[in-house]
Amino acid sequence: MKLKVYADRGSQPSRAILIFCKVNGIEFEEIKIELAKREQLSPEYKAVNPMGQVPAIVDGEFQLFESHAILIYLASAYPGIADHWYPNDIFKRAKIHSVLDWHHSNLRRGAAPYLVNTVLGPFVGVQVNPQIAAEAEKLLLSSLSKIESFWLKENEKFLLGSSQPSIADLSLVCEIMQLEVLGDEERDRILGPFEKVQQWIENTKNATRPHFDEIHTLIFQVKAMLQKPPPGGAINEAE
C-alpha cells in the first residue's frame, strides 16, 4: 500500500516531508489538509493524528505524526536512501538529533510566533500581539546567530560540518523559508547579518532542486498576496 502523507504546503514541517520524499524517490500520495479550513480538526483527520496538526503519515497500518519522527522513520524504513540524510554512524545520528531537538525549542519558537504576530495574524484572522512579536524576534535572531556561529562549521556546506545535507538541514531550512512571507525588505533585515546562514540555505536549495522550489511555490504565492490588502488564506499551525 502506497505511503500517504497528510500535509499543507503552507506548513514548514509538511514541506520538509514532501521534499524528502520527492528527492529520495519515495512513492506517496499527498493528502491535502487545509489549515485555513480547519481540516486538521476534523474527526476524520484526528483519527490519523489526534493532536490535530500536520504533517502525518500512514504507511500500511502504521501511523505517525511529528515531522522529525517522520523524517527519521522514512530515512530508516525505505531502501536506497543516501546515508548522509540520516547516517548509520550512531555518533552522527546523535548529533542530528541534537539539532532537531534544539530546533523545536529555539528556532521554531522564535520564527513561528514572530510571523503570526506580524504579517500572518491579520492574514488568518488572528489578533496580533506586539509584545509576543518582539520576544519571538529576539529568540529568532538568537537562533540564527547560534546556527551561524555553532551549528555551521567552518568551510562546510551543511550543518554539523557535513558536505551533504541531512534531515536536520532540510527541517531547519524549511522553517527559515517561512520568512519569505515577510517580504524582501524585512526578510533581508533579519537574515542579512548571517552570511553563513544565507549560503547554507542556498546550498540546501541546490541540493534538493527542483523539488524544493516546487514545494515552496505556495509560500511565494502567499508572499505576493500579502503585498495586497485582501484578507483570507492560511499558513502555519504544524509540528
N, C-alpha and C positions, 0 to 999 in steps of 0.2 A: 504494500500500500504506500502511495506517494506521501512524502512528508508534507504536512500542512503548516504554513506559517501565518499566524494571525498578526496583522500589523497595520499601522497607519504610517504612511511615509512622512508625515509631519512630526513623528516621534523619533527622537535621536536614536534610542536603542533599537527601534524597529529597523531603521535604516542600516544599522551595523549588521543585523542578522541577514537582511536581504542581500546586502553587498557580499557578505561572506559566502552565502550560498551560491550566488552567481559567479563570483570569482573562482570558486572551487568546483564548479560544475555539478553541484548538488541539485538534483531534480526536486522541485517542490511546487506546491500550489499556494499561491498568495491569496489569503482570505482577508479582505479589507475590513477593518473595524474602524468606523469613522468616529473619532473622538468628538467631533463637532456635533454629532447627533446622539452622543452619549451611548453609543452602541456597546461600549466596554462594560456598561452596567446592566445590559440585558441578561435575563435568566439563561439564555442560550450560550452567551459568551462566558458567563460566570461558571457554567458547567466545565468550561475549559480552564479558566483562570478565576478562581474565587476572589482574588484580590481586585479584579476589575481594572486591570492595567494591560497595556501592550508593551512588548510582544509576548506571544506564547506560541508553543508548537505542539502538534500532535504527530507522533511518529509511530504508526501502527496503533497499539493500545497504550503507548507511553505518552504522557502529557507532562509538559514542563513550562514553567514561566520563570521570569527574571533573566534579563538579557545576557549577563555574564555567565550564568549557569548554562544557558542555551548555547552560547559560543563554545564553551568548554565541551559540552556534550557533542555538538556537531563535529568539532575538530577531533574528538576521540572516537566517535562511533562510525564515521564514514571513511571508507578506504580512499587512499590516494591523496589525502590532504597533506600538503607540504609541511615538513616538520617545523619550519620557522613560525607557523601560526600558533602552535601550542607544542613546544618541544618535548621529546621523550625524556630529556635530561631533567631530573627531578629538581635540581637547583634552579635551572632556568624557569621551570614551571612555577616554582615558589615565588620567584621574582615577579613573574607576570601576575600572579595572584595578589601580590602586594600592591602593584599598580592598580589593579581592578578594584581592590578594597579601598584604596586611597581615593580613587575616582569618585565613588559614591558619597564619601564623607567630605569631599573638598570641592573638586571641580564642578560636579553636578549640583551640589548645594549652593554654589555661587552662581553658575550660569542660568539654571532654570528659574529661580525666583527673580533674578535680575530682569530677565526677559519678560516674565509675566507682569512684573510691576513697572515696566516701562512701555514697550511698544505692543506687547501681546495682550495685556489686560483689556484695553479698550476694544481690541480686535475680536476677543472672545467673550466680551461682556462681563469681565471681572473688574471689580474695583481695585485700582492700583494703590499701593502703599509706599510713599516716597522713602520712609524710614527703612522698610524692608529692602527696597531697591538699593539704598545706599550701603546697607550692611552686606547685601549679596554682592555688590560690585567690589567691595573690599576683599571678600573671600575669592571672587573670581580672579581678581588681579593677583592676589597672593598665590592662587593655584597655578596661574600661568607662569608666575615667577619661579615656582618650585619646578615646573616642567622644564623651564629654560635653564635653571641652574643645577638641577639634580637629576631628573629623570632622563634628560637628553645628555648623553655623554659626548665628550669632545670628538669631533670629526666622524661621528657615526650618524647614519641617516634616520635611525628609528630609536625608540625608547630602549633603555637598558643597554645601550652600546651595541645594538644589533644592526646588521647591514641589510636585514629584511624585516618586513612588518610582522607583528604578532597580533593576536586578537585584542591586546591592550591598545595598540596603536589605532586600530580600527574603531574601537569603542570610544576612545577619548577624542579622536578627530571628528567623529560624527557629533559628539557633544558640542565641540567648538564651532562646527559648521552652523549651528543654530544661530550664532551671532550674525550671520548674513542678514537676518530679518531686521536688524537694527538700521540697515542702510550703510553705504560705503564709508561715510564720514565717521560715524560712531563706531563702526567695526574697526576702522583703522586707528581710532583713538585708543581703543582697548588693546588691539593686537600689535600696534606699531612699535612699542618698546621691546618686543620679544622677537628678535630676528631669527633665532634658532627655532622657535615655535612655528613661525611662518614658513620656514623652509621645510620643517618636518611635516606640516600639513600638506605642502606641495608634494613632498616625497610619497606620502600615503595616498594622495590622489593619483599620482602617476603609477603607483604600484597596483592600483585597483581599477584603473580605467579600462574600458568605457563604462563599467557598471557603476562606479562611484558617481559619475556625472548624471547618469540616467536616474538613479535612485534619489538624487538631490534635486531633480527638476522641480518638485513641488515647493521646496524651500525658496527657490528663486522666483517662483510664481507668487508665493506669499510676500516675498520681499517687494515685488512690483506692486502688489495690491496695497501694501502698507504705505506706499508713497501717495495713495489716494485716500480721500475721506471715507468711502463707504464701509460700513461695518459688515461682520459676517465671517464665516470660515472658522478654522480651528487649527490648533497645533499644540504639542506638548502633552503632558499627562501620561507618563510612561515610566517604567523602571527597567 
